[in-house]
Amino acid sequence: MKIGYARISTTDQGVSMQRDALEAAGYTCIYTDTKSGIRADREGLISALDCARSGDVMVV
């Protein structure tokens, strides 16, 4: 499976460009977060990692 993860730091930013690039590259399982990179409580990243299995490809 191809898993994508996109993150923006603030609500002033948009994740659409990252999501569009991941979709164009064939990633169908895409997770997102709107949190600072310094924070560890990123639900989207945790979900993406939980979804990943041996042999999967993940792009961050």
Secondary structure, DSSP 4 states (H G I P E B T S, - for coil): -EEEEEEESSTTS-SHHHHHHHHHTT--EEEEEES-TT-S--HHHHHHHHH--TT-EEE-
